Structures are given as structure tokens and as C-alpha cells.
């Protein structure tokens, strides 16, 4: 009942555990912001970097991305029994 009151009327008692605390919201948003800034910094071409060096540095990330993609596929297969794995060729 407390959850419905919070969801539908936004009424809650502090420390009831129904609504997230401001500290938790702030921490999550700060973590997301830091992650987005890191991504932005990682994909930006540095002033001292040539376009060729930039492309080569990003190509070096492909094996890790393929491994991550395979893990995501594996989890999808585990979550959906009866699904046959469909593997796309990888770069060796």
C-alpha cells in the first residue's frame, strides 16, 4: 500500500524505504556523469594525435569489444532456453 501511495500520489514517509534517498540518487547520477565524461574523453581525438594513430588505437579495442559482445550473447542464450547460438565470425 505504501508503494502505491508513493507511485500514484507521491506521498511517503521519510525513511520508510519506499522512496530513494537523495544521497542515493545523487550518487547514481554522479556515477553516470563520470562514466559519460570518461567515454567522451576516450572517443575524442587528442590534439597531438593524428587521425591514423586515433584509428589504430581504437582498432586495438576490438578484441575486448568482441569478448564483451560474446558475453552478452551468452547471457541472452542462457536467459532464453531453446535459443540456438548464432555466431558471427570474429576477427583473428
Buried (B, 14 or more C-beta within 10 A) or exposed (E): EEEEBBEEEEEBEEEEEBBEEEEEEEEEEEEEEEEEEEEEEEEEEEEEEEEEEBEEEEEEEEEEEEEEEBEEBEEEBEEEEEEEEEEEEEEE
